[in-house]
Amino acid sequence: MTRPITFLSDYGYADEFAGVCRAVIARIAPDAKVIDITHGLPRHAVRQGAVLLANALPFTAPGVHLAVVDPGVGTERRPVAVRVGDEERLLVGPDNGVLALATERLGGGVEAVDLSASPHRLEPITSTFHGRDLFAPVAAQLALGSPLAEAGEPLDISTLTRLELPDPRVYPDRVVAHVVYVDGFGNATLNLDHEQLSSTFLRLGERVAVHAGTTQIKVPFGRTFADVGPGQGILYEDASRSLALAVNRESAAELLGLTPDDEVVLSPAS
């Protein structure tokens, strides 16, 4: 039975790149169901791609998971395929960190191969479009049931690139967090998850002072956007159970000038 393939990239929707990758998959594995997670990532946004991939894959069927955010295409960075412990899923993409968070969330890597000389690649392979020439055909062959060991040369799992995210700093009177992702609505996800909240002063219904650069606003810690009026800010747990900032019907990122990695200080509102 052909396995499904999920597909995430920063190719965008204006060019043919994502469509050509899908066409390559269709020629090799016409029965494979391809599910597009997104192709609208900011260009070269490896960390944001890694966060989105890790958040999305637990809700997808087990299969082959193709992720192409590859600013180092054509360099010495390795193209890889990784089998993880959760449901024998297979992740395919560049070894630049974009697969790292999903690999960790899905039980950790148990087998990996270097695809540089994969027999599944298209020939002649180009230096600038490994999505088409390498990653898509490998994903298609794996979806058909081709063994991972035949896709490339074996790799030591411990050598795979890890993605280092900043850790939040929790003090009795404040929390220093960082933006890990800004979505299309301008909502800013912070690096503080549900399990970490119990060690902080942050509680539903309480008001919180948010400091970002030279800007400060006071917002409630609520459940949903409609807990505040249009144009008003709110702190909440997002769909991935991470703490996030939003402005109802507007953009928290624009209001506070937030981009990934920016520091945000949260303290009790006086």
Secondary structure, 3 states (H helix, E strand, C coil): CCCCEEEEECCCCCCCHHHHHHHHHHHHCCCCCEEEEECCCCCCCHHHHHHHHHHHHHHCCCCEEEEECCCCCCCCCCEEEEEECCCCCEEEEECCCCCHHHHHHCCCEEEEEECCCCCCCCCCCCCCCHHHHHHHHHHHHHHCCCCHHHCCEEECHHHCCCCCCCCCEEECCEEEEEEEEECCCCCEEEEEEHHHHCCCCCCCCCEEEEEECCEEEEEEECCCHHHCCCCCEEEEECCCCEEEEEECCECHHHHHCCCCCCEEEEEECC
